[in-house]
Amino acid sequence: METAIKTSTIKDKLIFEFETSKLFLFGDTQLRDQAMESFYKQGIPDRKHEEYKYTPIALMLKGEFDFSTSKNCSDEQIEPLKFLKEAYNVIIENGIFVEGLSNLENLPKGVTICSLVNAATSNSALFEKHYAQYADIKTDPFIALNTAMTKDGVFIHIAKNVIIEKPIHVIHISTASKSTIIHPRNLIVVDENAQAKIIESFETVDSKAKTFSNAVTEIVVDKHAILDHYKIQDENELGYLMNTTQVIQKKQSVFSTHTFTVSGALVRNNLTLVLDDEHIESHLNGLYITAGNQVVDNHTVVDHRKPNCNSNELYKGIIDGKSTATFNGKIFVRKDAQKTNAFQSNKNILLSEDGTINTKPQLEIYADDVKCSHGTSTGKLDQEKIFYLQARGIGLTNAKKLLMHAFASEVVNTLKIEALRDYIEGKIAKTFE
């Protein structure tokens, strides 16, 4: 049997792993079967697939992969990753919630944080109401694959009228002694009038082989709720991250999401926001800094379905070496979404002749009383500004660093948590070195 597996394709290996393990996985077996069937029909996208033409997923998945989810990290290894002194820390190692390494003491009344496995039974009504209801298995093969094969993740519920002051920091850690595929899954529900700040960071620790993390997060922001969501992606040269975030917003809710990609061999972000009621406000900010042979691909969708809503989107990139960055942003304004204000901007700096940026902002408008705009720009560092700084005694290298910091600061300054802003600025400074 081992010989047969080695000679099969990665698609066949994934299906074989699913069939041998599905009886031991949580949740609805029928849903998992439907998801795997959907994955089988869609297959792993290659460059002929329009949405993945700049993301060489099939090439990255060549070779032998393991599917184990062992936990090897110690407190000493994890402690440096807890960069917020005042936060509730949630540790997810290789897709598995690790309660013993998490810091969840003295949670406020009305706040539930537990493994997704436990939520399927202890919070079954809420779990069944929202789980797999927004990330559609028919729209993307990696959503389908995650839905079929996920073993665990985190469930976060902020009850009605609860305002949680301390941030919740979900730390996703990848560790591997041989090439591994994992499927973390998260469900975040912020009830009516509730407020929270949630940070997700993705880190690779003590890995000797590459890890392919296929993560899916579903977020519900109910009426009048406010959620600030942050993602820091620092997977280094052994980390391959497929990250899907699906958000549904209800009446008069406010949702802000900030994505910072500072390392990772390949990072693909699929971010979809559905504005499903009136008077909703959405903010999307992103910064990606690439070098070497990195591939970073950001796909965003903002779906305005109802009238009187606002969305603002700003993504910036700094591309060096032979790396490739992609931004593909879509804004839909449905027929009923009158009085919509939707704005989108993507700006990039190319530091190298060998770097590549593919950018494609898009608008699809089916309503007639709207204010919408999109734009993109790509260029090099301004030589006149460099000369101006050098004329005032600043060296060439420091002059370039100052200009890059100034370029990135527009996104960094949107962060509301000071300690997080300091951490991101430190990461950026390190990459500029």
C-alpha positions in Angstrom: 0.0 0.0 0.0 2.9 2.4 0.8 4.3 1.9 -2.7 0.9 2.7 -4.3 0.6 5.9 -2.3 4.1 7.1 -3.3 3.3 6.8 -6.9 0.0 8.5 -6.8 -0.7 12.2 -7.2 -1.1 14.6 -4.3 -4.8 14.8 -5.0 -5.1 11.0 -4.6 -3.0 11.1 -1.4 -5.4 13.7 0.1 -8.4 11.6 -0.8 -6.7 8.4 0.6 -5.9 10.3 3.9 -9.5 11.5 4.1 -11.0 8.1 3.7 -8.8 6.5 6.3 -9.3 9.2 8.9 -12.8 10.7 8.5 -14.5 8.5 11.1 -12.2 10.0 13.7 -12.9 13.6 12.8 -15.4 15.9 14.6 -18.7 17.2 13.1 -21.0 16.1 10.3 -19.6 13.2 8.3 -22.0 13.9 5.5 -20.7 17.5 5.2 -17.2 16.2 5.0 -18.1 13.7 2.3 -19.7 16.5 0.3 -16.7 18.7 0.8 -14.3 16.0 -0.4 -16.5 15.4 -3.4 -16.4 19.1 -4.3 -12.6 19.1 -3.9 -12.3 16.0 -6.2 -14.3 17.8 -8.9 -12.5 21.1 -8.6 -9.0 19.6 -8.2 -5.8 21.5 -7.3 -5.7 24.7 -9.4 -2.8 25.2 -11.8 -1.7 28.3 -13.8 -4.6 27.7 -16.3 -7.0 28.5 -13.5 -7.7 32.3 -13.7 -7.9 32.9 -10.0 -4.6 31.0 -9.4 -2.6 31.9 -12.5 0.1 33.7 -10.5 0.2 31.2 -7.6 2.1 28.0 -8.4 0.2 25.8 -5.9 0.4 22.6 -7.9 4.2 23.0 -8.2 4.5 23.6 -4.5 2.6 20.5 -3.6 4.9 18.1 -5.6 6.7 15.5 -3.5 5.9 13.5 -0.5 3.8 14.9 2.3 2.8 13.8 5.8 -0.6 14.5 7.4 0.3 14.0 11.1 -0.5 16.8 13.6 2.0 16.2 16.4 2.6 18.8 19.1 6.2 19.4 19.9 6.5 23.0 21.0 7.6 24.0 24.5 6.8 27.1 26.6 10.3 28.4 25.9 9.7 28.2 22.2 6.3 29.8 22.3 7.0 32.6 24.8 8.8 34.9 22.3 5.7 34.7 20.0 3.5 36.2 22.8 4.5 39.7 21.9 1.5 41.3 23.6 1.9 41.5 27.4 -1.9 42.1 27.9 -3.7 39.5 25.8 -5.5 36.2 25.9 -3.2 33.8 24.1 -4.5 30.9 22.1 -2.0 28.4 20.8 -2.7 26.4 17.7 0.1 24.0 16.8 -0.1 22.2 13.5 -3.8 22.9 13.4 -4.5 21.6 16.9 -5.8 23.7 19.8 -3.3 23.4 22.7 -5.0 24.4 25.9 -2.0 23.7 28.1 0.1 26.3 26.3 -2.7 28.8 25.9 -3.3 31.6 28.4 -7.1 31.8 28.9 -7.5 32.4 32.6 -10.1 34.9 33.9 -12.0 35.3 30.7 -14.8 37.9 31.0 -18.3 36.6 31.4 -19.9 36.0 28.0 -16.6 35.2 26.3 -16.0 31.6 25.1 -12.7 30.4 23.7 -12.2 26.6 23.2 -11.2 24.1 20.6 -13.4 23.6 17.6 -13.7 19.9 18.6 -15.2 20.9 21.9 -17.4 23.6 20.4 -19.1 21.0 18.2 -20.6 19.4 21.3 -20.5 21.9 24.1 -21.8 24.8 21.9 -23.6 22.7 19.4 -26.5 25.1 18.6 -24.2 28.0 17.9 -21.7 25.8 16.1 -24.3 24.2 13.8 -25.8 27.6 13.1 -22.6 29.1 11.7 -20.0 26.4 11.0 -19.4 26.0 7.2 -22.3 28.4 6.4 -20.2 31.1 4.9 -17.0 29.5 3.4 -18.7 27.8 0.4 -17.1 24.5 -0.5 -18.2 24.9 -4.1 -16.3 28.2 -4.7 -12.7 27.1 -3.9 -11.0 23.7 -3.8 -9.0 24.7 -0.6 -12.2 25.6 1.3 -13.6 22.2 0.3 -10.4 20.5 1.3 -10.2 22.2 4.7 -13.9 21.4 5.4 -13.3 17.8 4.6 -10.0 17.3 6.5 -9.8 19.8 9.3 -9.0 18.2 12.7 -9.3 21.2 15.0 -8.9 24.9 15.4 -10.3 27.6 17.7 -13.9 28.7 18.4 -14.4 32.2 19.7 -17.7 33.6 20.8 -18.3 37.1 22.1 -21.8 37.2 23.6 -24.4 40.0 23.2 -23.4 43.4 24.7 -20.0 42.1 25.9 -17.0 44.4 25.3 -13.7 42.7 25.8 -10.9 45.1 26.4 -7.8 42.8 26.1 -7.0 41.5 22.6 -7.3 37.8 21.8 -4.1 36.6 20.2 -4.4 33.4 18.2 -0.9 32.0 17.5 -0.7 29.5 14.6 2.5 27.5 14.9 3.9 25.2 12.2 6.5 22.6 13.2 7.6 19.7 11.0 10.4 17.2 10.8 9.1 16.2 7.3 6.9 17.9 4.7 3.5 18.2 6.2 0.0 19.5 5.2 -2.3 20.8 7.9 -5.8 22.3 7.9 -6.5 24.7 10.8 -10.2 25.9 11.0 -11.5 28.8 13.1 -15.0 30.1 13.8 -15.4 33.6 15.3 -18.9 34.9 16.3 -19.3 38.4 17.6 -22.9 38.9 18.8 -25.1 42.0 18.7 -23.5 45.1 20.3 -20.3 43.2 21.2 -16.8 44.5 20.7 -13.5 42.7 20.4 -9.9 42.8 19.0 -8.6 39.5 17.5 -5.0 38.9 16.2 -3.9 35.9 14.2 -0.2 35.4 13.8 1.3 32.6 11.6 4.8 31.4 12.6 7.1 28.5 11.7 9.1 27.2 14.7 11.9 24.6 14.7 10.9 23.1 11.3 13.3 21.0 9.3 10.9 20.6 6.3 8.2 22.6 4.6 4.7 22.9 6.0 1.7 23.7 3.8 -1.0 25.2 6.0 -4.5 25.4 4.5 -6.3 27.6 7.0 -10.0 28.7 6.9 -11.5 31.3 9.2 -15.2 32.2 9.3 -16.2 35.4 11.0 -19.7 36.6 11.9 -20.1 40.3 12.9 -23.7 40.7 14.2 -25.8 43.9 14.4 -24.1 46.9 15.9 -21.0 44.8 16.7 -17.4 46.1 16.3 -14.5 43.8 15.5 -10.9 44.7 14.7 -9.1 41.8 13.1 -5.3 41.5 12.5 -3.2 39.0 10.6 0.6 38.8 10.9 2.2 36.2 8.5 5.8 35.3 9.3 6.3 31.8 8.1 9.9 32.0 6.9 11.3 30.1 3.9 9.8 26.7 4.9 6.3 28.0 5.3 3.6 27.7 2.7 0.3 29.3 3.7 -3.1 29.2 2.0 -5.3 31.5 4.2 -9.0 31.9 3.6 -11.1 34.4 5.6 -14.8 34.6 5.1 -16.7 37.5 6.8 -20.4 38.1 7.1 -21.6 41.5 8.5 -25.0 42.5 9.8 -26.8 45.8 10.2 -24.7 48.8 11.5 -21.7 46.6 12.2 -18.1 47.8 11.8 -15.3 45.4 10.8 -11.6 46.3 10.2 -9.1 43.8 8.9 -5.3 44.3 8.6 -3.0 41.8 6.9 0.8 42.0 7.2 2.9 39.6 5.2 6.6 39.8 6.1 7.9 36.3 5.2 6.8 32.9 3.8 7.9 31.0 0.8 4.3 31.2 -0.6 1.4 33.1 1.0 -2.0 33.2 -0.6 -4.7 35.3 1.1 -8.4 34.9 0.1 -10.4 37.5 1.9 -14.2 37.9 1.3 -16.5 40.3 3.1 -20.2 40.1 2.6 -22.1 43.3 3.7 -25.5 41.7 4.2 -27.5 44.6 5.7 -27.7 48.4 5.8 -25.4 51.0 7.3 -22.3 48.7 7.5 -18.7 49.9 7.6 -15.8 47.9 6.4 -12.0 48.6 6.3 -9.4 46.4 4.6 -5.7 47.2 4.9 -2.7 45.2 3.8 1.1 45.4 3.6 3.3 42.8 1.9 7.1 42.9 1.8 8.7 40.3 -0.4 12.3 39.3 -1.3 14.2 36.3 -2.6 11.9 33.9 -4.5 8.8 34.6 -2.4 5.3 34.5 -3.8 2.6 36.5 -2.1 -0.9 36.7 -3.6 -3.7 38.7 -2.1 -7.3 38.2 -3.4 -10.0 40.3 -1.9 -13.8 40.4 -2.5 -16.1 43.1 -1.0 -19.7 42.2 -1.7 -22.2 45.1 -1.2 -25.6 43.5 -1.1 -27.7 46.1 0.7 -27.9 50.0 0.6 -26.1 52.7 2.6 -22.8 50.9 3.3 -19.2 52.0 3.2 -16.0 50.1 2.4 -12.4 51.3 2.2 -9.5 49.2 1.0 -5.8 50.0 0.9 -3.1 47.5 0.1 0.6 48.3 -0.3 3.6 46.2 -1.4 7.4 46.4 -1.5 8.9 43.9 -3.9 12.6 42.9 -4.0 14.8 40.2 -5.4 13.1 37.7 -7.8 9.9 37.6 -5.7 6.4 37.9 -7.1 3.4 39.7 -5.6 -0.2 39.8 -6.8 -3.1 41.9 -5.8 -6.6 41.0 -7.2 -9.3 43.1 -5.5 -13.0 42.9 -6.5 -15.8 45.1 -5.4 -19.4 44.0 -6.1 -22.3 46.5 -5.8 -25.5 44.6 -6.2 -28.7 46.0 -7.7 -30.3 46.7 -4.3 -27.1 48.3 -2.8 -27.9 52.0 -3.6 -26.1 54.7 -1.7 -22.9 52.6 -1.6 -19.5 54.2 -1.0 -16.7 51.8 -2.0 -13.0 52.7 -2.5 -10.0 50.6 -3.4 -6.3 51.4 -3.8 -3.2 49.2 -4.4 0.2 50.8 -4.5 3.6 49.1 -5.0 7.3 49.8 -5.0 9.7 47.6 -7.1 13.2 47.5 -5.7 14.6 45.0 -8.2 14.6 44.6 -11.9 13.8 40.9 -11.4 10.8 41.4 -9.1 7.2 41.1 -10.4 3.9 42.7 -9.4 0.6 41.7 -10.9 -2.3 44.0 -9.9 -5.9 43.9 -10.9 -8.4 46.1 -9.1 -12.0 45.5 -10.3 -15.4 47.0 -9.9 -18.8 45.4 -10.8 -21.6 47.8 -10.2 -25.2 47.0 -10.8 -26.7 50.0 -8.9 -26.9 53.6 -10.2 -26.7 55.7 -7.1 -23.2 54.9 -5.8 -19.7 56.4 -5.2 -17.0 54.0 -6.1 -13.4 54.2 -7.2 -10.4 52.0 -7.7 -6.8 52.6 -8.6 -3.3 51.1 -8.7 0.2 52.3 -9.1 3.6 50.7 -9.3 7.0 52.4 -9.4 10.5 52.6 -8.0 11.8 54.7 -5.2 11.8 58.4 -6.1 15.4 59.3 -7.0 14.8 63.0 -6.4 13.7 62.2 -2.8 16.8 60.0 -2.3 19.0 62.8 -3.6 17.3 65.3 -1.3 18.0 63.1 1.7 21.6 62.5 0.7 22.1 66.2 0.3 21.3 66.5 3.9 23.9 64.1 5.1 21.8 60.9 5.1 23.6 57.9 3.5 22.1 56.1 0.5 21.0 53.0 2.4 19.4 55.0 5.2 17.7 57.3 2.7 16.1 54.3 1.0 15.0 52.8 4.3 13.4 56.1 5.3 11.4 56.3 2.1 10.2 52.7 2.5 9.2 53.3 6.1 7.2 56.3 5.0 5.6 54.3 2.2 4.6 51.5 4.6 3.5 53.8 7.5 0.1 54.6 5.9 -0.9 51.0 6.5 1.0 50.5 9.8 -0.6 53.6 11.3 -4.1 52.1 10.9 -3.3 49.7 13.8 -5.1 50.7 17.0 -3.0 48.5 19.4 0.2 50.3 20.2 2.2 47.2 21.2 1.1 45.5 17.9 2.2 48.6 15.9 5.6 48.5 17.6 6.0 44.8 16.8 5.1 45.3 13.2 7.4 48.2 12.8 10.2 46.0 14.3 9.4 43.3 11.8 9.5 45.7 8.9 12.8 47.3 10.0 14.3 43.8 10.2 13.2 43.0 6.6 14.7 46.2 5.4 18.0 45.2 6.8 
